[in-house]
C-alpha cells in the first residue's frame, strides 16, 4: 500500500530550545543492569489511502479528505532468559474489537510461540484514524463501497500488526531498562454537571491524571533503542476544519518529536485510563501539535534527569473477568426501540432481536481482559481492556504505589466504557448511553469496580 503523507515536525534545534535541552547525551554503563533480559522493536506505517471514513464520532457524515502525519503500528517484545516472552503492541487507531484482533493474534501465536494472553494490543485512541471491520458495528452506517474500503484497510492493518511483531522478534537484543515519570497538564475532566444531567464540557475540579510514565530501553553500549511513554487523555483534539483529517492526534506528534531528538530510537505511546478525560484546548491540528510538543517535552525532561534502574526478569499474568450487566430488556422494549428514529438505538435493538429470533441468549456480562507485567518492585504495567475512566488510574496508583504502577487502558479488547462506582451513581454518557454505540443494553452493575480492583490484586500477587 502506497501512501503520501505530509509530516509535521519542527526542527530539532527549535525543539531543543523550546524544551530547554542543551544536549542529548550521557555516560551510561551496561554494568549497572541485568543484561539477561532481551528486548526487540518493530514499526510499520499504517497510514491509509484516501478517501476513508474515520472512527470515533457518529457525527461524521463523509470520509476523510486529507492526511496529516504518519499512523503507526509498533511492537516491543520482552524476553526472559528462560525464553518466556510478552509483546506490547500499539496501534494508531480509535479501537479494535476482539473479533478484529483474533486473526493477527492467532498468526503471532503460530509464528512465535506466544500464548494468546501474552499478546497485548493497545490502541492510542485517536479519533482521527479509519473505522475498522468488526468494530463499533452499531455505529457503522456506511454504503457498500465505503464498507469495502474499510474491509481492505482492516486486512492491511492486520498484516501490519503481525509484521511489526515479526520485526520485533528479529530485533531481540540484551536490554537495559530505566524508568521515570513526568507530568503534562493539558488533560481535562470532561464531565460537567448541569441541573438535570451530566454533560460534556470542561470540569476544572474533576478528577484527572497528569502523570507521564517513561521507560527508556538501551542497548548494552548505552544507546537509546526505544522510549515508551504514556498519558491519560482521549485522542479527541481535532474538530472544526480538521474534523475530516487523518491524524494520530497529540500522541503521534509527541512520538515524532521525541524520535527527532533521539535518531534511531523508536518512541511508543501507551494510552492511560482516560475515557472521561479530553485534551484542553481542543478543536484543531494546532492544538494537537501543541499538546504533542508539551507531552514530548515532559518525556525528554524525564530522560534528561536521573532515572531509576529496572532490573531482573519479568513476571506476567493475564486473565479475564465478566462484569455483569443490568437485566436485559424485554422483547416489548426491544420492539419499541427498533422503531426509534435514532439510527443507533434502532440498530442496537435489531441486533438484540436477531439474537432472540435465533434463540441465542442476550448478553448478561462484559468480558474484561486484564494483565500485569511486573519487573519486581521497580516497575509494574497494569493493563485492562475497554475504555476505563480515570478513577481507576487514580485508585491503582494509590493502592499499588510501592510497585510503581504504569496504568494502561484500551488493551486487548475495547468492548465498551468501564465506569467506576462513582460514575455509575452519577450517570451520564460514560455510565450508560455510550453502550448504545457498543451494541449493549446496560448499565454495568455497580459492583464492577470492586471486581476489577480485586482482580488486579490477585494478578499482582501471581507475579511476585
N, C-alpha and C positions, 0 to 999 in steps of 0.2 A: 504494500500500500504506500503510495507516494503522497506526501503532504507538504504543503508550503506554509510555513508559519512565520509570523513576524515576532522575533524575540525582543523582549523588553529587558534592558539591562543598563543601569547607569554604569559609568566607567569604574574600574577597580580603584583608581586613585580617589575619585569623588566619594565612593562609598567608604573607603578607609577614613577619609577626612570627616565625613558625617558621623561615623561611629567612634571617632576619636582613637583609632587604632594606628599606631605608627609603624608596626611591623607584624608580620605573621611568621614568627619563628620561635624556636625554643630548643633547649637542650634536654632531650628525653633519653632515658636509659631503659633498654629492654630488660635489664637485670632485675628491675623492680617488679616485674609482672610474671605471672604464671603463664608460660608460653605453651602449655599443653592444650589450651583452648584454641580452636580454629574458627575463622570467620571468612565468609565469601560474599560477594556482592554482585547483583545483576540489575541492569537498566534496559528498558525498552520504550521507544517512542510510541505512544498510542493516540497521537493527535488525529482526529477524524477528518475525513474529507467533507466538504460542504456540498449541498445543504444537508443538515441533520437536526432532528428535534432533540432538545435538551431536557434533562430531568430536573426535578426539584420544585417546580411551580406549576400548579394546574392552570394558572392564568396565561401561560404561553399558548399562543394560537398559531404559530408558524415556526418553521425551522430556523436554526441559527444562520446568520448571513456573513459572519466573519470569524476569524480565529486570532486570538492574542496569546501567544506563548505556547510552549510545548506541554502536552499532557504526558504523564509517565506512568509506567508500571515498574515497580522496583522490588527487589528482594534482598534480604540479608539472611544467610544461613549461619547458625552457630552449631559447632560440632565438638562434643566432648572427647577426651582421649579414648574412651571405650567405644566410640562410634555413634553414640546417641545424638540425634540431630533434631533441630527445630528450625522452621523457616518463618520469618515475618515478611509478609508481602503487603505493599501499599499501592493502591490504585487511585489515580486522579479521576474520581467519579463520585456521584452522589451516594450511590449504594448499589449493592448486588445481593440477590437472594441466594438461599441455599440451593435452589434448583439451578440457577445460573452457574454457580461455582462448582457444582458437582463434577462436571466433565473435566475442567482443568485440575481439580484436586485429585481425581482418580488417576489422571495421567501422571501427575507429580509423584503420587504414591507408587505407581507402577514403575516409573523410571528410576526413582532414587531411594526407594525403601522406607519412606516416611510412613508413620501411622497417620490416619486421616486427621486426627486431632492435633498433630504436630505441624499442620499447615495452617498458619494463622493469616488470613487475608483481611486487611483493613481497607477502608475507603476514606479518602481525605474529606469527603462530604462536600466537595464543591458542588454548587447548584448550577454550574455552567458547563457541564460535561454531558455527553449523549445519554439518552434513555438506553436501558439495557433490556434484552429479552428476559421474560420470566420474572420480571421485577416490577413492583408497583403496577401490576396489571390493571387494577381498578382505575388508575389514572390514565392509562393508555387508550386514547380515543382517536387513534391515527387512521388515516386512509391506508389501503393496502400497499401502495407504492412507498409510502413513508415507513410503514412497518417493515418492508423488505430491506430498506437501508439500515434500520435498527438491527435486524437479524444478521445482516452482513457484518456490521460493525461488531456485534456481540461475538460472532465467530472469530473475527480477527483478534478481539481483546482476549478471548480465552486462550488462543495460541500464544499471545504475547506474555500472558501471565506465566505459562509453562516455560517459555523461552527465558524469562527473567530468572526463574529458579534454576534452569539449566546453566545459565551464565554464573550464577552464584555458586553452584556446586563445583563448577570447573575452576573457580577462583579461590577455593579454600586455602587459607594460609594461617600460620600462627598469629595470634592477635593479642594486643594489649588494650585493655578497656579502662576508660576513665569517665566518671560521672560527675555532673554538676547541675546547678539549677539557677535560672534567671527568672525575670518577670517581664511581662508585656501588659500594657494597660488598655488595649482597645476592645477587649471583650466586655459586653454589657448584658445584664439580665433583661430579657425581652417581655417578661410577664408584668403587665400593668393592670391594676385593679380599678375597674370602673364601678359605678353604683350597682349594676346588676350583672356584671360579667367580668371575666378575666380576658384582657385583650392583648394585642401585640403593641409594643412601644419600647421605651427605654426606662427601665426601673433603676434609678441610681442607688437605691437601697436594697436591691435584690441580691441574692447570693451569686457569687462569681468565683472563678478560679483563675488567677493570673499567673500561675506557675508555668515556667518554660523549662521542662527537664531536657537535659542534653547528655548524650552518650558519644564520646569520642573513641573511635576504634583505630588503632595504629598498627602498623607493621612492626616487626622486631627491630627495625632500624629507626623507629620513631616517626616515620612518615604517616601523616594522616590519610587513612584509606576511606573512612566513612564517618559521617556525623549524623546521628539520629536526634531528632528533636520533636517536641510535642507542644500542644496548646489546646485549651478547651474553649472552642468557639466555632459556631456554624460557619460554613463557607458560603455566606449569603450576601456578600458585599455588593455584587453587581445589580444595577437596576437602571431605570431611565433609558437612555440611548444605548446602553450596554447590555440590555436585557437579553439580547439575542446573539451574544458574543461567546464563543468557546473560550474558556479560561479555567485555569486551576485555582483561581482566586488567590487570597493572600498567602496560603501555604506554598503554592508553586513559586510565587515571586520571592518568598523568603528562601526557598530551596535554591533558586537560581542565584540569588545574591550571595548566599553562603558559599556556593560552589565557585563563584567568581573570585573569592578570596582564598580558596584552597584548591587550586587547579589539580585535577586528577583525583580528587576525593568525591565521593557520592554523598550528597545530603538527602536525607529521607525524613519525611514528616509522618508522625503517628498521631491520629486525632484523639483528643481528650473526650471526656464525658461532658457533653455540652449542648444537649438538644434544646435547652431553653435559653441559650446564650447566642447573641448576634454580635457582629462587629459594629463598632460605632466610631466615626460616622460610616454610613453605607449608602450607596446609590450609584457608584461609578468605578471605572477601572482605576482612576487616580486614587480613590480611597483604598482599593485593594492593593495597589502598589505601595502606598504609604504604609499600610498595615504590614505588608510583606517586608518592607525595609525596617520597620520597628522590630518585628519578630527576628529578622536576621541580625539586627544589632544586639538583641538580647543573647542570641546564640553565640555570636562572636565574643561578646563580653564574658560569657562563661568560659569559652575556650582560652581566653587570654589570662584568666585567673587560675590559681592552683586548683586542680580538680582531685577528687577522691579516686583512688585506685579501686577497680572492681576485679577481684582475684578469684582464682579457683574455677571449678567447672560448675555448670548449671544443673538445676533440678526443674522438671517440668511436670505439670499436672493439668489435665483437661477433663471436663465432663459437662453434661447439660442438666438443667433443671426445667421443670414445667411450671410456669406462672399461671395460676388459674384465672380464667375469665368469668365475668358475671354470667348468670343463667342465659342461655341462648334465647333469641326472640321467638315468639310463636309464629306459626305459619301465617296467621292473620296479620301480624305486624309485617312480616316479610312481603306479603301480597300488597299491603298498603305502600310500603317503601318502594316496591317495584313499579309503582305508578308515579313516583316522585318526578318533579321537573328538574331536580338536581341530578345530573348525569352520574355522579359518583355514588350518591346514595342509591340510585337505581341499580347500578352495576353490582354494588355490594349485595343488595337484596337478591338479585338474579343469581349470583354465584351461590348464595346460601340455598335458594330454592332449587337450584340444579342439584345440589348435594342431596336435598331431601327427596327429590324425584328419582334419584339413583340409589336411594336407600342407604346413603352414606351418612355417618354421624357428623353433626355440626361441631366446629372447633370449640373445645372446652378449656384449652390452655395454650399458652405460647411457649414454644421451646426456646430456651435461652442458653447458648453456648458460653462457657466461661473457662478461663485458663489463667494459670500462674506460671511465670517463667522467672525463676529465682536464682540469683548469684549470691548464695549465702545471705549475710545481712547487709551486703554492700549495695544491692540493687534488686528490686522485685517489680516485674511487669505484671499488673493486674488488668486483665482484658476481659471484656464482655461484649456480647452481641447486642443488636438493637440500637436504638438511639437513647442512651441513658441521660437523664437530666443531671445537672451539675451537683445536686445534693449528694449523689453517690461519690463523686470525686472528693468532695469536702469530707464526707464521713470516712472514706477509706484512708485518706491522709491522716485524719485524727486517730483512727483506730490502730493503724499499722505503721506509724511514722518511724519506728525503730528499724524497719527493714527497707526504708527508702522506697515507698511505693510509687511507681510510674503508672498512672491510671489511663487506660485506653478504652475507648468506645468504638462502635461501628465495626466490630470484629466478627469474623466468621459468617454471620448471617444477620441481616437487618430486617427482622420480622415486623417491628413496629417501634413506637416510642416506649421507653421504660420509665414510667413516672415513679416518684418516691411517694411515701405515705402522705407527706405534706401536700404534694401537688394533687394527689387523688382527692384529698379533702377540699382543696380549693377549687378544683375543676379547671375547665379551660381546654385549650387545644391539645396540650401535651397529655392531659389526663384522659381524654375521651374522643373528641371529634377528629383527631389525627388518625384514629383507627379506620375511619371511612376510607382513606386512601390506601391503607394496607389491606383492606378487604375483610376486616374483623368487626364483629359487634362486641362491645365491652361494657364497662371498662375492665382493666386488670384489677383483681381484688387487692385490697389494702395490705394483705399480709405479704405481698411480693417483696417489699423492701427487706423485711426481716429474713425472708428466704435467701435473698441474694447475699446479704452480709454473712449469714451463717454458712453459706456455701463457699464464699471466699475464705472464710476462716478455716474451713475443712481443707480446701486446696492448699492453703499456705502451710498447714500442718503436714500435709503429704509431701511437701517439698523441703522439709527440714533435713 
